[in-house]
Amino acid sequence: MTEKQLRARTSLLKAMLLVSALLMGYSDLITTNEILQRGMGELNPIMRFTQEWMGEWWLIAKLGLTYLVMWMLWHGKSERQMAYVVAFIATPVYNNLIILAGSN
């Protein structure tokens, strides 16, 4: 594999990981909002404080945090570390889905 092909492959992998990070952030936002609409509360104390302090604008803070993480991932050097961060970001989404499934 030439260096040019390796760089293209790496760029594609980074792009896929960044899109995955964005989708996980958005999914977390949607599932958290659904939990709140069902009358349950936020388990993360930092996000709970943000929701109380910012009201409906907490969505902006949540998306801003997602974009900050994406920016840091873009400047990272290791695709493996990026994949670990994306997996970590997915954890709250899985937890929210379990909570939603249990509330039915």
C-alpha positions in Angstrom: 0.0 0.0 0.0 1.4 3.4 -1.0 1.7 6.3 1.4 -1.1 8.1 -0.6 -3.4 5.1 -0.3 -2.7 4.8 3.5 -3.4 8.5 4.0 -6.7 8.2 2.1 -7.7 5.2 4.1 -6.8 6.9 7.4 -8.8 10.0 6.3 -11.8 7.9 5.5 -11.6 6.1 8.8 -11.3 9.4 10.7 -14.3 10.7 8.8 -16.3 7.7 9.7 -15.4 7.9 13.3 -16.3 11.6 13.4 -19.7 10.9 11.8 -20.2 8.2 14.4 -19.3 10.6 17.2 -21.8 13.1 15.8 -24.5 10.4 15.6 -23.8 9.3 19.1 -24.1 12.9 20.4 -27.3 13.4 18.6 -28.7 10.0 19.7 -27.8 10.9 23.3 -29.6 14.2 22.9 -32.8 12.6 21.5 -32.9 9.7 24.0 -32.2 12.1 26.9 -35.0 14.4 25.7 -37.4 11.4 25.5 -36.5 10.4 29.0 -37.2 13.9 30.3 -40.6 14.0 28.4 -41.6 10.8 30.2 -41.1 12.6 33.5 -37.8 10.9 34.5 -34.7 12.9 35.3 -31.1 13.3 34.1 -28.7 10.9 36.0 -25.6 12.9 35.1 -25.2 15.6 37.8 -23.3 17.9 35.5 -26.0 17.7 32.8 -28.7 18.0 35.4 -27.1 21.3 36.6 -26.8 22.4 33.0 -30.5 21.7 32.4 -31.5 23.6 35.5 -29.2 26.5 34.8 -29.9 26.9 31.0 -33.5 25.6 30.8 -34.4 24.6 27.3 -31.1 25.9 26.0 -29.3 22.9 27.5 -29.5 21.3 24.0 -27.1 23.9 22.7 -24.6 23.0 25.5 -24.9 19.3 24.8 -24.4 19.8 21.0 -21.5 22.2 21.7 -19.8 19.5 23.8 -20.3 17.0 21.0 -18.7 19.4 18.5 -15.8 20.1 21.0 -15.2 16.3 21.2 -15.3 16.0 17.5 -12.8 18.8 17.1 -10.5 17.1 19.5 -10.9 13.8 17.8 -10.1 15.4 14.4 -6.8 16.7 15.8 -5.9 13.3 17.4 -3.3 11.2 15.9 -4.5 7.7 16.7 -7.5 6.1 15.0 -7.6 3.5 17.8 -7.9 6.2 20.5 -10.6 7.9 18.4 -12.5 4.6 18.3 -12.2 4.3 22.1 -13.7 7.8 22.5 -16.6 7.0 20.2 -17.3 3.9 22.1 -17.2 5.9 25.3 -19.6 8.4 23.8 -22.0 5.6 22.9 -22.3 4.4 26.5 -24.9 7.0 27.6 -27.0 6.2 24.5 -27.0 2.5 25.4 -27.9 3.4 29.0 -30.7 5.7 27.8 -32.1 3.0 25.5 -32.1 0.5 28.4 -34.0 3.1 30.6 -36.5 3.8 27.9 -37.1 0.1 27.3 -37.6 -0.5 31.0 -40.1 2.3 31.3 -42.6 0.7 28.9 
